[in-house]
Amino acid sequence: MLSPQADGPGQRLELDDYTEDFGRHFWHSGPEGFWKLERQQSFREPGVESWEAFRKGHWDESLALIEGQRGHYEKYLRRIAGSGFALHRVRCVEEPISPYLQWELHLLHLKAQCGEDTRVLSGDGILRYETQHTLPEIVVLGSSVMYEVLYDDDGELAGGIRFSDPRTISRCRQAIQEMHRSGEPLDNFFSRQVTQLPPPTVTEE
């Protein structure tokens, strides 16, 4: 079971402190790389143009805005590779796929085409790791720092819990790596389960 606080409590960071701390450590992820586990099925992304268009029901515009970010992500992933690390992500997907996640999977598919290494954990693959409680949202930056990412009741980023104990970081990174190995490549999942979906119906504000 993936439980970041099993080795002891971390340091709670409010949003501004979390953002600053994350930015300070991100580019030093090193050869161990960046590992992210995303579990929640819906978030809010205020200020992200493609999400704002999706939220307003403008699906074609939202997809066009995602595609318009291709050059940005190509440059961004090249910079990351040049800094000596890579981005790895495990995205848990429940079915039926939520409207938000349908949008996010299009964005993640673009990122994967630009070099991000994403795999999907779904169905029994999720249940295998949730015998006691729902998986947390985790980001591991190399071997120096890890965060349990926190969101408010509306699914908007609210801060994080910072962990710096090497044993905790190693244990959680290995757990996410195991999930990643057992997951399905995003491109395969996207082609089979996402491309044929009709535009999502947005009911939440």
Buried (B, 14 or more C-beta within 10 A) or exposed (E): EBBBEEBEEBEEBEBEBBBEBBEEBBEEBBEBBBBBBBBBBBBBBEEBBBBBBBBEEBBEBBBEBBEEBEEEBBEBBEEBEEEEBBBBBBBBBEEEBBBBBBBBBBBBBBBBBBBBBBBBBBEEBBEEBEEEEEBBBBBBBBBBBBBBBBBEEEBEBBBBBBBEEEEBBBBBBEBBBBBBEEBBEBBEBBEEBBEEEEBBEBEEE
